Amino acid sequence: MSSPLLHLPAHLTPSAALHISQQAPLLLQDQPSLSLPFLYSSESTEKWAIYEHLLLACLRTGDDKSARLCLERLSNRFGATSERVMGFKGMYQEAVAEDDATLERILKRYEDILVEDPTNTVGLSFTLAVVTTLANFEEPIAKRRITLLRSMPKPEEAISALVKLLDMSPTDAEAWSELSDLYLSQGLYQQAIFSLEEVLLIAPNAWNIHARMGEVIFISLNASVSANDVDVEKGLSESMRWFCRSIELCDDYLRGYYGLKFMSGRLLPLLSKNHNGASTSGGAESGSNLQFSLATVQKLNQLATAKLSEIVRKSSAGDWAEYGYGRAEVIAARELLDRDKQPMER
């Protein structure tokens, strides 16, 4: 028998995590319900997959008791020295820590483990096929340490730890993405962009990373105090190019259309002012900066407006989750569309 708990998305919404954690008492009782026959088999792959999913959901919703029971059963089956179990144990200890001193002790423990075994970065000690099912949930010790360093917060140490991790595993797209976020938080924009470029070398069709590149370029442009109109125009064009690529790869990507509308809305007044409607470079690509004509930017703005309006309209009935959109995303899209209407109504 298959269970919905075996087919969870990589990123659970709070309501979905709560729904899963509420099932923990039933699934963890000594005599499982007859509706869950797969739990009778001590070596069932589904059983251990569900325990991991429950553990993560319970940690998110504050059910520490159920999380501890899941952890105990995983530890009894796979051993306390299993890298994967050690990672989950670290997550549990972080979740129940009551003060910074406790977190410091957990961090010290991570460092001791890595001294004993510097290769503890993969966390795949499960001997069952379930490990492939749960690849999105792996939390090895090296990554737990980095996560803890960032949350404490110790961004400089987290960056150093990530760089060391990437020296050992240069094709870890998740680590490169995390490093980009850390660089961005420290105002190191070029390093953040370089890290995202590394992600795209590993996953060239990751539309969310293309959109993220557009965002980081705009943030760096916005932070520049010396940018003139020409620099701003080139930066907005470059940012818009990345958003165009993101929606080319994913036709329904809300964040991509939001970025396209936002950037094109910023670019239109500059093109009208500086070029009187003429193309900035004939629509040709020059280096890494693609300059757009006024007519092209107007069409892209109209395209983004139409698509965002469609998404907001579909989501107006309250079924936004059905289309895979977050509530905050839909609200932000609606507000962006409303900004265009206000000047017209005046």
N, C-alpha and C positions, 0 to 999 in steps of 0.2 A: 504494500500500500504506500502510495506517495503522499506526502504531507506538504501543505503550503509553506511550512517552515523550512523546507529544503530548497525553495526557489525564491530567495529574498533578493531584492535589489541591493546594489553595493552601498547605497546611502539611504537608510531608513528615515522616514519622516518621524517626528516625535509621536504622533498618534499611532503610527504603525508599530513603533518600538513599544509603546504602552500596551497595545493589543497583544503583542507577543509575550511580553513579560507577565501579563495577567494569566497566561496559560501555564506558567511555571509550576504553581502548586500541584496542578493535575498531573503534569508530565514528570514531576519529581517525586511523587508519592511512591511508597514501596510496592503497592499493587496497582500498576497502571490500568487505565480504563481499557475495556475490551475494544473500544474504538481505535486504539493505538497498538495493534498487535505487533508492529515492528519493534516496539520497545522490549519485547520478551527476549529477543535474541541479543546475547551479550556482545556479539561481534558484528551486529548490524551496522552497516555504514551510516544509515539514516539516524541511528541512535546517537552516534557521536557528533554528527553534523548538527542535530537538533540541540544537543547540550552546548555546543559552541555558540549557536545562534541565541539560545536562551541566556547564556552567560553575558553576551554583549548587550542584549536588550535589557536585561535586569540591571546591569551597571548603568545604563543610560537613564533608567527610570528610578534609580535609588533603591531597588529591591536587593540590598546587599546579602540578605540571608539566602535567597534563592541563587544568587550569583556564586556564593561560597559553596553551596551544595553542588552546583554544576562543576565548579573548579575541583572540588574534592573527587568527584567521579572521574573526571578527565585525568587527574593526577594518579588515582588508583589504577586506572587502566593503562596509561602510557608512561607512568613514572614521573617523579618530581623533577628529574634531571632532563626530561624532554625539553628541547629548546622551545617548542611551541607552547607547552604547558608553562614553562618559565615566563614566557611572554604574557600569557593570560594571567598568571599569578601577579606579575608586576602591574598589570592594568587594574586588577582587583585592589591591590595594596594602595595604588595611587587614588583610586576612587574613595576608599574609606579613610584615607589620611586626614587627620584633623588639624594639622598645623605644618608650617614650613620645615620645622625640625624633622618631622616624620618623612617629608618628601626628600629632605637632604639625605636621610639614611637610606631611602630607597634608591636614590641616585648613586650613593656610594656602593650599594649592592650591585647595581648594574655595572659600575666600573670594575668591581672585583670579578664579576662574571666574565667581562670582556678581557681582563688580564689573564684569566685562566684559559679562556677560549676566544681569541680574537676573531675567529671565523663565525661566531654566533651572530650572523646577520641575516640568515635565511629563515630559520625557525620552522623547518619542515621535517620534524621528527616523527610525524604520524606514519604508521606503517599501512594505513588503510587508504583506499581510493578516495576517501572523503577529502583528502588534502587538496585535490584538484578542484573540488566543488567549492572549497572555502578559501581559495587563493586570495580573494579580495579582503579577507579578514586577518591575514597573518600579521602578527605584531612581534617580530623578533626583538631580542634584547637591545641591540644597537639602535633600532628605531624607537623603542620605548624610551631609551635614555635621551635621544634627541627630542622627542615629544615632551618629556619632562623638563628638559633644559629650556625649551621654548616657553612652557607654561609657567615657569617659576618667577619671572622670566630672566633668562640668560641668553639673549640672542647671539652674542659674539661666540660663546662657547658652543651653541647649537650649530652655528655656521661652520666652525672648525670641525665639529664632529661629523657634519654632513659631508664636508670636503673629504675627510678621511674615509667615510663610507663609500663615496663615489670613486675614490682611488681604487678600492677593492671591487666595486661593482659599478662600472661606468655606464652600464645600460639600464640602470634603475630610473625609469622615467618619473616615478613617484618622488624619488629623492631629489631629482633635479627640479621638479616643480616646487617642492617644499623649500629648496634652497633659494629659488627665485622669490618666493614670498618673504623669506627672511631678509634677503638683500633689499627688497622693496621696502620693508619695514624700517630699514636703516638708511633709507635714502640713497642706496647704491643702485641707481637705475640701469646703468650699462651692464653691471654684473647680473641684475635681474633679467634683462633682455637676453644676455648670453645664455643664461640657464634655461630659459624657455626655448631658445634655439636648439639647445641640446635635447630637450624633450621632443621637439619636432623632428629631429634626426632619427629618434627612436620610433616615434609614432606620428608620421607625417600627415595622417588623415584625422588627427584629433582636433575636431572643430572647436571644442571648448578652449584648447590651448591657443589656437589662432585668434579667437576672440580675446583671450587673456593678454596676448601680445599687443593687440590693439589698445586695450585698457592701460597697460603698463607704459606704452609709448605716449599716450595722452597724459598720464599722470606725470611722467618725466617732463613733458612739454609744459605742463601747468606749473611745475615747480621751478622752471627756468626763469630767472629774473632778467636775463639779457636777451630773451627771444624777441626779435622784431617781427613785422607782419609776414615777411618772406619765410622766416623760420617756422612761424606758427602755421602758415599755409602748407608748408612741406610736411610738418609733423602731423597735421590733421589728415592730409592726403595719405600719408604712410599708415596712420592708424586705421583710416577707413578701408584701405586695401586689405588689411588683416581681417576686418569684420566682413568684407565682401567674400573673402575666402572661406570664412567660417560658415556662412549661410549657403555657399556653393556646395560645401560638404554635407550640410544638414539643413534642409529646406525649412524645417520648423523650429529652428533654434532661436528661441525668444531673445536670449542675451545678445546674439549676433545681430538681430534686427534692431534691437534697442541701441546698440553701439553704432550701427549704420545710420540710424535716424539722428542720433545725438551728434555724431561727427559731421554728417552732411549739413545739419542745421547750423553748426558752427562755421562750416566752410563756405556756405553760400554767400553770406554778407562780404566775406573777404574777397571772393572771386568777383563779385559785382563791383566792389570798391577798387580793387587793384588792377583788374583786367577788362572792366567794362563788358563782361560777357565773353571775352575771347578765351581760348584755351590757354592754359598756363604753359603747356609744352606740346601742344598738338595731340594730347592724349597718349603720348608715347611714354615708355618706361625709361627713366634715366637713373642708372645705378639702382639703389634699393628704393627710391622714392617714385611712386607713380603719381603724376599730376593729372588732375581731371579737368575737363571743360565744365563750364557753368551748366550747360544743358545736361551733361552726364550726371552731375551731382544732383540736379533737380529731379531727374528720373529715378535715381537711387533713393532720394529722400521720399519720393512718392511711393516707390515700391515698399520701403520700410514702413511708411505710414499705413499703407493698405494691409500689410501683413500683421502689424501690431494691432490694428483695429479688428481684424478677423480673430486674432487670438483673444483679445479682450472680450469681444462679442460672444465667442464660444464659452468663455469662462464666466460670463455674467450670471449664469444660472447656478453658479456655485459648484460646478463640476470641473473646476480647473485641474484637480489632481488626475482626472481621467485622461487628460491630454499630456500629462507628465510635467506640468508647470507648477512652480511653487507659488503660494499665495502672495508672498512679498514681491515676486517678479511681476505678477499680473498687475498688482497695485501700482508698481513703479512704471510699468508700461502705460497704464491708464493716465497717470499723472503727466508723463511726457507728452502724450497726445493732447491732454488738456491745455498744456502750455501753448501749443500752436493755435488753439481756438480762442484764447483770451484776447490777443491783439485784434483778431478778426471781429470779435463781438464788440470791441470798443469802437 
